[in-house]
Amino acid sequence: MSTVEFLREWRVLGFGKHPEIGAVVQARLRKAGLAADIMVLPDDESGDAELAARLGKAEYDGVVIGSFISGQDPNLPPTEQTTYWFNRVLNVIHAHAPAARIILVRNPDDALAAIARVLG
């Protein structure tokens, strides 16, 4: 079975800060046959509420957190603000999708491999 065939079984929700990157990642994941929903997440209460609502609409196998938010981007080191944001989203995910696996990516090109690594 190929990686793409294996990934078709998984449903993931991904989020990040930049809409243009999110659109590219969503297209790439869907082209690979993955059931993927990608959203832009603002760093505020409305973003937290939107994330909670999205998590409540479907049962996700994994939640992909963009590298800017998680501090995994080697070119954009974490700040106090992004660390606080990352902690908040982890707690929102834990509260609304406790069975979903957390998937951290280092850059947009890493998303498919990271999903396979964590869910596979």
N, C-alpha and C positions, 0 to 999 in steps of 0.2 A: 504494500500500500504506500502511495506517495505521501509526502508531507501535506500537500494540498488536499488530497482525499481525506486524510486523517483530520485536518482542521475543519472540514465541513460540518462536523458534528458539534462544534463549539459555538457558543453565543457569547460575544464580548461587548462591553461598553467601554469606550475609550474617551478620554478627555484631555484637553490641553488648553493653553492660553491663546494660541494663534489660529484663526479660522482658515487661513490659506494652507497651513500645514495639516490641519485636521481633514480638510477636503481631500488632499492628496493621499493621506494615510487611509481614509475610509475607502476611497476608490481602489487602492492597492489591495486592501484586505478583502473587499467584496469580489474583486477580480480573482483572487485566490480561492473564492468559494466560501469564505467565512461569513457567518451571520454577525456583522459588525455594525454597531452604531457609534458614531463619533460625535462629540459635542464640544463646543467652546465653553470653558468654565471661567466665569469672572471670579475674582478674589473678593467675594462679599457674601452677605447673607442670602441674596437672591441666587447666587451660584450654588451655595450649599443646598438651598431649597430645591433648585432645579435638579441637582444631582440626586437628592433623595427621591424626588418624584420619578425620575428616569429609572432608578433602581427598583422602584415599586411597580413599574409597568411590565417588567419581564424578569424571568429568572436567568441571571447571567452566570456563566461558568467562570468568567474572568473579567477583571476591571483593569484596563490599561491606563496607567498614569503617565502623562507626558513628562519629558525630561526637565523642562523648565520648572514645573511644579515640584517634582520629586527631588530636584537637585542633582540628577544624574548626568546632565549635559556638562561635559568637561570644559566647555567654553563659557558656560554661565554658572559659576559656582553659587551654591545656595546662600541666601541672605537670611536675616532674622525674619523678614516678612514671608519669604517663600517657605521657610521651615515651619512657621506658624500655619500657613495655608496648607502645606502638606499634612501636618498633624490633623487639622480639621477634616480634610477630605478622607483621611484614613478612618477617622471616627465615624463619619457619615456612611462610608462603605460598610464598616463593621456593624453599624446599627441597622442598615437597610438591606444588606446582602451578605450576611455573615458566612455563607457557604462559598461565596465567590473568591477565587484566588486573585491576589494582587499581582499585577504584572508591571514592572518598571522597565522603561525603555531608555536607552542612552541617546537616541536620536531617531528621527522619523523612519530612517531606513532599517532600523532594528526591530520595528514592531512585529512583523511576521515571525521572525526568528525568536523573539522574546515570548510570543504567544505559544509557539511550538515548544519552546524550552519549559515553560511553566505548566502548560496544560497537557503537554504530550508526555 
